[in-house]
Amino acid sequence: MARDLPSPTPEGRLIRRVRESLRPRLPVAAAAERAGVGEATWGNTERGYRTMGRNSPPQPFRPSAQSLAHMAHAIGLTPADLEEVGREDAAVILTEMRGPELQVEVRELKPGRVFFTVPPDLPEEDRQAIVRWAEDMARHLDERRKDSKSDG
């Protein structure tokens, strides 16, 4: 008999989608270790529920703001990402963790994202040069990845 399982939370879907898009691949165990949370906490967050034993129904799961902020930090999410899924509490903690001296720039590229930090007072011309460099590097790495797959 199949159980009705709680649906993943918006933050759980975000965490899973971004973790699975990372290259090289980041398994749950490695992501949890990087974040300093238990593997069960990471898995429960992505699924949106935790199991309570063989004869008990699964229970909805929502990670603490602290745990979610550490998870987000481990995979390169921004406070804005957490705010978009309704977790302003974790966004505040993530902002504090990252500190005011650096800002994270995120660029969506095929097949994923590029993350880099820049000082907030960096002139716009220099910021744009860094963006171009990061985009070029991402394209170069993607081409190398494709070449190594075709050679293997």
SULDABEL-V710442 format. One record per helix or strand. SS is the DSSP state (hx for helix, st for strand). FROM is the first residue (numbers start at 1). TO is the last residue. If there is no record, write none. Layout:
ss->SS from->FROM to->TO
ss->SS from->FROM to->TO
This chain:
ss->hx from->10 to->21
ss->hx from->28 to->35
ss->hx from->39 to->47
ss->st from->49 to->50
ss->st from->59 to->60
ss->hx from->65 to->75
ss->hx from->79 to->84
ss->hx from->88 to->98
ss->st from->102 to->109
ss->st from->112 to->119
ss->hx from->124 to->151
